[in-house]
Amino acid sequence: MMNPGIRKLSAELFGTFALVFAGTGAIVINDVSGGTVSHVGIAFTFGLIVLAMIYALGDVSGCHLNPAVTLGFFVARRFEGRLVAPYIVSQCLGAILASLTLRFMFPTNSTLGATLPTGDALQSFVLEFILTLILMFVILSVSTGSKEKGILAGVAVGSVIALEALFAGPISGASMNPARSLAPALVSLRFDSLWIYLIAPILGACVSVFACRCVQEPGCCCRETTKEMCS
C-alpha cells in the first residue's frame, strides 16, 4: 500500500495536471480552431474539470488544486502547516507537466493559455483578489475540514469557477490560481504581469477566511477532523 502522504501529494499533482491540461488546453484549442470552443466553453471547461476532480479526489487529498486554496485552509486552521509546502510543490509540478504536454502537442502556440490582463494591471489585480475571495468563501462554506468533498461541494465550487470565468475572463483571465498561471508562463516564457496572478489570489484567499468568520456561525470556518487544529 502506498504511503497516505504520497497518495495525497500524487492526487494533488494529478488533479492540478487535469485542471491545467483541460482548462488551458481549451484556450489553446480555441485559438487553433478559430474560436470553436468559445469563451463560454472555456469557462465551463474550467468549472467542469474542477467539479469532476473534487468528486474523484476529494476524499484523498481534499482536492485543493490551487496554492491559494491550500494557504487559505492553513490560515483558517483547517490544514497542517507541515503539508503546505509539499502540497504547493505538487500542484505546481502537476501544472507545469500539463503545460509541457500542451507545448509538445501545440508547439506553435505562443502563450499556452497563459493569463494576461487585457486592460490596466490594477484592474486585473483587484478582479483576481475579489474573485479568489469569493471562491475561497464558497469553498470554506461547503467543505469539510480541509477537504472539498460531499454532495454539494463539487457543484458549488465548480459553478462559482465557471461563473467567475464567464464574466471576468475577458478582463483578467479569471485565474484565481497561482499554479494555473505560473505553469504556462514558465513554459511559454511569457512573464507579463505574472505577479498579479501570484499575489492577488493568495491575498484574496487569506482575506476570505476573515470574511467567512464574520458571516458564518462561530467555528464554521475553523472546522477540522482533529480538535488540535482549532485549539
N, C-alpha and C positions, 0 to 999 in steps of 0.2 A: 504494500500500500504506500502511495506517495505521501510524504510529509504534508500535514494540513497547511502549513505556512507556504510551502511550494505550490500547493494546489491553488491557494488564494492568489498568489502572485501570477501564476500561469493563467488563471481566469481573468485577471485584470489586463494582462498582456493580450490575450486572445480577444477579449471584449473590446478593448480600445483599437486593436487592429481592425476588427469588424466595423466599428464605428467610422474610423477614418477611411477605410477602404470603400465602404458603401457611400458614405456622405460626400467625401471629396471626389470619389470616383464618379458620383452622379454629376458633379460640377464639370469634371473633365469630359465625360461622355456628352454632356450637354454642349460643351464647346466644340467638340469634334463632329457632332452630328447636326450642327446648325440650329440648336435650340430645341431639339426634340423632347428632352426631359422637361424643360421649362423650370422657371423659378418655383412654382408651386410643387412640382415633382421633386425638386431638390429638398425643399423644406420638409415634405412628407417622408422622404428617404431618411433624413436625419432622425425624425421623430420615430419612425417605424423600426429602424435598426436599434435604437436605444430601448424601445418597448420590448423588442424580441430578446435582447441581451439581458434585460432585467429579469424576465421570466426564465431565461436559460441559466444565468449565473448569479442571480440574487442570493440564493441560498449558499453559494460557495464563497464568494468574496464580498458580497454586498453590492457588486456591480457599480462601483464609483465611476470608472472610465474617464476620470477627469481630476487633475490635481487640485483644482479649486474646490471640488466637492469633498475630496479627501481632507483638505485643510479645513473646510467648513465643519465636517463631522468632528475633527480634532478640537476646533475652537468650541464646539458645542459639548465637548467632553463625552462624546459617544465613541471615540476611536482612540486606540492606544498610540501614544507618541512614537514608540519604537517601530511601528509599522508604517508611519507616514512616508519616510524616505523610500523604503522598498516599494510601496505602492506607486509613488510618483515615478520612480525609475521604470517600473514595469509598464506603466501607462505610456510614458514617453517612448520606450523601446517598441511597444506594440504599434504606436502611431507612426514611428519612423519606418518600421518594417512595411507598413501599409503604403506609405508614400514611395518607398523604394520599389515596391511591387508595381505601383502605378507608373513610376518612371520607366520601368522595364517594359510595361505594356504600351505606354504612350510617350515615347522618348522625345517627341517634338513639342509636347505641351509645355508652355513656358512657366506656369505657376503651380500646376498640380492641385488646384483648388485652394491655394493659399488665401487667407483672409486679408483683404486690403480695403481700407476705407475709401469711399467714393467722394467724400467731402472733407470737412475740417477734422483734424485729428482729435480735438477736444470733443467734438460732437460724437464721434465714434467711441471715444473713451467713456463718456457719460452713458451712452447707449449700452455698451458692454457691461458697465458697472451695474446698471439697473436691471438689465436682462438676467445677469447671473444672480443678482439679489432675489429676483422673483423666482428663478429656477430653484435656488437653494432653499428658499422659503417653502416651496411646494414639496421638495424632497424631504425636508425636516418634518413637515406636517404629515406625510403619508408613509414614511419609512419606519422600520422597527430597529431601534438601536442604530447601528451604523450600516444597516443593510436595507437596500432598496429592494423590497420583496413584498409579496402579498397580492391579493386580487386586484386592488386599485392602484398600486404603486406604478406598475408599468404603464397603465393607461394615462394616469395623471402626469407622470414625468415625460413620457413620450409626446403627449398632447401639448404640454407647455413648450417643449423644444420646437415642435413643428409650428406652433402658433407664433412664437417669437421669431423664428426664421422667416415666416411668411411676411411679417410686416417690417422687420428690422434688417433682414438680409441684404436688401438693396443698398443700404447705407453703410453698415459696419461689417457685414458678413455674418453677424449673429453667431459668433464662435462660442462664447461662454465657456471655453475650454482651452487652457494653455497648451496642452499636448496636441490637440487638434490643429492649432495654429502653428506650433513650433515645427512639427514634422514636415509639412510641405514647404515651409520657409527654408528649412535646412537643406532639404533635398534639391529644391529648385534655386537655392541661393538668392531668395527674394526676402530680404530682411526689412523691407519698407514698413515702417510703423509697427513692427513686431512687438515692441514694448507695450503697445496698447493692449494686445491680446494676452500678454503675460501678466500684467499688473492689474488691469481693471477687473477681470473675472475673480482673481484671488481676493481683492478688496471687497467686491460685491458679495462673495460667498461668506466672508467673515462678518461683514456688517449684517447680513441676513440673519445670522444667529441671534443677534440682539433684537432685530425686528420681530423675529419669531417669539422671543421671550416676552415681548411687550403685548403680543396679540393672543398667543395661546395660553392655556391654563398652566399654572406653575408646574414645572417638571416636564412639560410636553416636549420641549426642545432639548431636554437633557435626559434621554432615556437610553439605558444600556442594559445588556443582559447581566452585567455584574455590577453590584452596588458600588464597588470601589471607584468606578469611572465617574460617578456623580457625587462622590463624597467631598 
